[in-house]
């Protein structure tokens, strides 16, 4: 079977992006207002510099926001922002050494932009790159107030605030990194668990089929004995089938946990739906009339059963006040099985995805199908899957 990529459609989150843009924009405006009120430049070199490089705030703020649009370029963006900040600090120091003076240029937007990118680096990048860029960002954000305003001025105290912002961003980035690592471990565990369950069900399905074959061969063997026919071939088939069944039980039996019952696969799709859908007046069932006689592989039957079971369990768990649950299992003309579960009373999910949805997607992908899960209008939640009727 070919492995299809599982698809889960879940609501996006634009709140952090909007909040960052608003705060950075406000700091840019505040920096520009304070710079205008700080007075003119002193000296030709300082005037020329202020004319062609009025401030880095808008540039670094834009680069900080772009990290969400281009996450693969986080390292380059962080290096660019820190480099621009250090360049601005160096230019200010050179002008001061020449006996000229730039008006104090507030760097609130720079400090926040560097903090955001340092946090993103600690969250996403490899350890060596994250450490390098974090140190570079820390140097840029703490040295800027001291070298630009002078160490003996009250404005130099802003370096302490910038250092606190840098440290907070560093801590948040490391916390997010740890949380993401834990989440990856949980996802891997869920996928492994689901694959072990699939392996156990495969063992039960194949064992059921081999048992039927062995029984038929034994019956044919007995008939051949009574009619004085060739019994050697039947004896070999009987021995090979029994050996295969014993080997499978030995090899896959270790996957079964203590106390776990033998999985009895549904005989057909109609049985799978009946076993999965409980008697409940809130559930409206819409199924094709030919499910019981529809030619379909055993793994698709079991996947349909598990998909309905998991979806209805999620309805009871996350939407206990649902007034209507619609279950649809239909044979599509394109040779696909369409399975849908739609319920009302769904609350907005607290996180992107759930472990139940991951297991569901893993199982559906294993048989070559696709699954979509997400909210709909009217506080409704919809799980829709398409499964191939033939071998994937």
C-alpha positions in Angstrom: 0.0 0.0 0.0 1.1 3.5 -0.7 1.2 5.9 2.2 -0.9 9.0 1.7 -0.1 12.1 3.6 -2.7 12.8 6.4 -4.4 16.1 6.1 -5.9 17.9 9.1 -7.5 21.3 8.5 -7.6 23.3 11.7 -8.0 27.0 12.5 -5.0 29.2 12.2 -3.8 31.7 14.8 -3.1 35.3 13.6 -3.4 36.9 17.0 0.3 36.9 17.8 1.2 38.3 14.4 -1.3 41.2 14.7 -0.1 41.9 18.3 3.5 42.0 17.3 2.8 44.3 14.3 0.8 46.7 16.5 3.4 46.9 19.3 6.3 47.3 16.9 4.4 50.0 14.9 3.7 51.9 18.1 7.3 51.7 19.2 8.5 53.0 15.8 6.1 56.0 16.1 7.2 56.6 19.6 10.9 56.4 18.7 10.4 58.8 15.8 8.5 61.3 18.0 11.2 61.3 20.6 13.9 61.7 18.0 12.2 64.7 16.5 11.9 66.4 19.9 15.6 65.6 20.8 17.0 68.5 18.7 19.2 68.8 15.6 22.5 67.1 14.8 25.7 68.9 15.5 28.4 68.8 12.8 28.4 68.2 9.0 29.0 64.4 9.3 26.3 64.0 11.9 23.8 66.0 9.8 24.7 64.0 6.7 24.3 60.7 8.6 20.9 61.8 10.0 19.8 62.8 6.5 20.5 59.5 4.8 20.0 57.1 7.8 17.2 58.7 9.9 16.6 55.5 11.9 16.7 51.7 11.9 13.4 51.2 13.7 11.1 50.7 10.7 13.6 48.4 9.0 14.3 46.1 11.9 10.6 46.0 12.9 9.7 44.8 9.3 12.4 42.2 9.4 11.2 40.9 12.8 7.7 40.5 11.5 8.9 38.8 8.3 10.3 35.9 10.4 6.8 34.5 10.6 6.4 34.6 6.8 9.8 33.1 6.2 10.6 30.8 9.1 13.4 29.1 7.1 15.3 32.4 7.0 15.1 33.2 10.7 18.9 33.0 11.1 19.5 35.4 8.2 16.9 37.8 9.6 18.3 37.7 13.1 21.8 38.3 11.8 20.6 41.2 9.7 18.8 42.9 12.5 21.7 42.5 15.0 24.1 43.6 12.3 22.1 46.7 11.5 21.9 47.6 15.1 25.6 47.2 15.7 26.3 49.2 12.5 24.1 52.0 13.8 25.9 51.9 17.2 29.3 51.9 15.5 28.4 54.9 13.3 27.2 56.8 16.3 30.5 56.0 18.2 32.6 57.2 15.2 30.7 60.5 14.9 31.1 61.0 18.6 34.8 60.4 18.4 35.0 63.0 15.6 33.7 65.6 18.0 30.3 65.8 16.5 26.9 64.7 17.9 23.8 62.9 16.7 20.6 63.6 18.6 19.6 60.7 20.9 17.8 58.1 18.7 15.5 55.9 20.8 15.9 52.2 20.1 12.8 50.7 21.6 11.7 49.1 18.3 15.2 47.7 17.8 15.3 46.2 21.2 12.0 44.5 20.7 12.8 43.3 17.2 16.1 41.8 18.4 14.3 40.1 21.4 11.7 38.6 19.0 14.3 37.2 16.7 16.5 35.9 19.5 13.5 34.1 20.9 12.7 32.7 17.4 16.4 31.5 17.1 16.4 29.8 20.4 13.1 28.1 19.5 13.8 26.9 15.9 17.5 26.8 15.1 20.2 24.3 15.9 22.0 24.8 19.2 25.2 26.3 17.8 23.5 28.8 15.5 21.0 29.7 18.3 23.8 30.4 20.8 25.8 32.5 18.3 22.8 34.7 17.2 21.6 35.0 20.8 25.0 36.4 21.9 25.1 38.7 18.9 21.7 40.0 19.7 22.5 40.4 23.3 25.6 42.5 22.5 23.7 44.6 20.0 20.7 45.4 22.3 22.7 46.1 25.5 25.6 48.1 23.9 23.4 50.4 21.8 22.1 52.7 24.7 25.5 53.0 26.3 27.5 53.8 23.1 24.8 56.0 21.5 23.8 58.1 24.5 27.0 57.9 26.6 27.7 55.8 29.7 27.3 58.9 31.9 23.8 59.8 30.8 20.5 58.6 32.3 19.4 57.2 28.9 22.2 54.6 29.2 20.0 52.9 31.8 17.8 51.7 29.0 20.5 49.0 28.4 19.2 47.3 31.6 15.7 47.3 30.2 17.0 46.0 26.9 18.9 43.2 28.7 15.8 42.2 30.5 13.9 42.0 27.2 16.7 39.9 25.7 16.8 37.6 28.7 13.0 37.2 28.6 13.0 36.4 24.9 15.8 33.9 25.5 13.8 32.1 28.2 10.6 32.1 26.2 12.4 30.7 23.2 14.0 27.9 25.2 10.6 27.1 26.8 9.0 26.9 23.4 11.9 24.7 22.2 11.4 22.3 25.1 7.6 22.2 24.6 8.1 21.5 20.9 10.5 18.7 21.6 8.0 17.2 24.1 5.2 17.5 21.6 7.3 15.7 18.9 7.9 12.9 21.4 4.2 12.7 22.2 3.3 12.6 18.5 5.9 9.9 17.9 4.5 7.9 20.8 0.9 8.3 19.4 2.0 7.2 15.9 3.9 4.3 17.3 0.9 3.3 19.4 -1.4 3.5 16.5 0.9 1.5 14.3 1.2 -1.2 17.0 -2.6 -1.3 17.1 -2.7 -1.6 13.3 -0.1 -4.5 13.6 -2.2 -6.3 16.1 -5.3 -5.9 14.0 -3.4 -7.0 11.0 -2.4 -10.1 12.9 -6.0 -10.8 13.9 -7.2 -10.3 10.3 -4.6 -12.4 8.7 -4.9 -15.1 11.4 -8.7 -15.1 10.8 -8.1 -15.6 7.0 -5.4 -18.2 7.4 -7.6 -20.1 9.9 -10.3 -20.3 7.3 -7.9 -21.5 4.6 -6.5 -24.2 6.9 -10.1 -25.4 7.8 -11.0 -25.6 4.1 -7.8 -27.5 3.3 -8.4 -29.9 6.1 -11.9 -30.5 4.8 -10.6 -31.1 1.3 -8.0 -33.4 2.8 -10.6 -35.5 4.5 -12.7 -35.7 1.3 -9.6 -36.8 -0.7 -8.8 -39.5 1.9 -12.3 -40.9 1.5 -12.2 -40.9 -2.3 -8.7 -42.3 -2.4 -7.4 -39.2 -4.1 -4.0 -37.4 -3.9 -3.7 -36.4 -0.2 0.0 -35.4 -0.2 -0.6 -31.9 -1.5 -3.4 -31.2 0.9 -1.2 -32.4 3.8 1.6 -30.1 2.7 -0.9 -27.1 2.5 -2.3 -28.0 5.9 1.1 -28.2 7.5 2.3 -24.9 5.8 -0.8 -23.1 6.9 -0.6 -24.2 10.5 3.1 -23.3 10.6 2.4 -19.8 9.2 -0.4 -19.3 11.7 1.9 -20.4 14.6 4.8 -18.2 13.4 2.5 -15.1 13.1 1.2 -15.7 16.6 4.7 -16.0 18.0 6.1 -12.9 16.2 3.2 -10.5 16.7 1.9 -11.8 20.0 4.6 -9.8 21.8 2.8 -6.6 20.5 -0.4 -7.4 22.5 -0.6 -5.9 25.9 -1.7 -7.8 28.9 -5.4 -8.3 29.2 -6.1 -7.1 25.7 -8.9 -9.0 23.9 -8.5 -10.5 20.5 -9.8 -8.1 18.0 -12.8 -9.5 16.1 -12.9 -7.7 12.7 -16.3 -6.6 11.4 -17.5 -8.9 8.6 -18.5 -6.0 6.3 -19.0 -2.2 6.3 -22.6 -2.5 7.5 -21.4 -4.4 10.6 -18.6 -1.9 11.2 -21.0 1.0 11.2 -23.5 -0.8 13.5 -20.8 -1.6 16.0 -19.4 1.9 16.0 -22.6 4.0 16.1 -24.5 3.7 19.3 -28.2 3.9 19.8 -28.8 7.6 20.3 -31.6 9.8 19.2 -29.2 12.7 18.5 -27.4 10.6 15.9 -28.8 10.8 12.3 -27.3 7.9 10.2 -27.1 8.2 6.4 -25.5 5.1 4.8 -25.6 3.4 1.4 -27.9 0.5 1.0 -25.2 -1.7 -0.5 -22.7 -1.5 2.4 -23.2 -5.2 3.4 -22.4 -6.5 -0.1 -19.8 -3.8 -1.1 -16.5 -5.3 -2.1 -13.9 -3.7 0.2 -10.6 -4.7 1.8 -10.7 -5.8 5.4 -8.3 -3.0 6.5 -10.7 -0.4 5.1 -13.6 -2.0 7.1 -11.6 -1.8 10.3 -10.4 1.7 9.5 -14.0 2.8 9.0 -15.0 1.3 12.3 -12.1 3.0 14.1 -12.7 6.3 12.4 -16.4 6.4 13.5 -15.5 5.2 17.0 -12.9 7.9 17.5 -15.0 10.7 16.0 -18.1 9.8 18.1 -15.8 9.5 21.2 -14.6 13.0 20.5 -18.1 14.3 20.2 -19.0 12.9 23.6 -15.8 14.3 25.1 -15.6 17.7 23.5 -19.2 18.5 22.6 -21.3 16.8 25.3 -24.2 19.3 24.7 -24.4 18.5 21.0 -28.0 18.4 19.9 -27.4 16.8 16.5 -24.7 14.4 15.2 -24.8 13.4 11.5 -23.0 10.3 10.5 -22.6 9.6 6.8 -21.1 6.5 5.1 -21.5 6.5 1.4 -20.2 4.7 -1.6 -18.9 7.3 -4.1 -19.0 6.6 -7.9 -15.2 7.1 -8.1 -14.5 3.9 -6.2 -14.1 5.7 -2.8 -15.8 5.4 0.5 -16.9 8.7 2.0 -17.1 8.8 5.8 -18.3 12.0 7.6 -19.2 12.9 11.2 -20.6 16.4 11.8 -21.8 17.7 15.1 -22.9 20.9 16.6 -22.0 22.4 20.0 -18.3 22.3 19.2 -16.0 24.6 21.1 -12.9 26.2 19.5 -10.0 23.8 20.0 -7.4 24.9 22.6 -4.5 23.8 20.5 -3.6 23.0 16.9 -4.5 19.4 16.6 -5.1 16.6 19.1 -3.5 13.3 19.7 -6.8 11.5 18.8 -6.7 13.3 15.4 -3.1 12.4 14.9 -3.9 8.7 15.4 -6.9 9.0 13.2 -4.8 10.5 10.4 -2.1 7.9 10.8 -4.6 5.1 10.4 -6.4 6.6 7.4 -3.1 7.3 5.7 -2.0 3.7 6.2 -4.8 2.5 3.9 -4.2 5.2 1.3 -7.0 7.6 2.3 -7.2 11.2 3.4 -8.9 12.8 6.4 -9.9 16.4 7.1 -11.0 17.7 10.5 -11.9 21.3 11.3 -14.6 23.7 12.5 -17.6 24.9 10.4 -20.0 27.7 10.7 -22.5 27.5 13.5 -20.1 26.0 16.1 -20.0 22.7 14.2 -17.1 20.3 13.9 -16.7 18.1 10.8 -14.5 15.1 10.3 -14.5 13.9 6.7 -12.5 11.0 5.2 -12.2 9.3 1.9 -11.0 5.7 1.8 -10.2 3.6 -1.3 -12.4 0.6 -1.7 -9.7 -1.4 -3.4 -6.1 -2.0 -2.3 -4.3 1.2 -1.6 
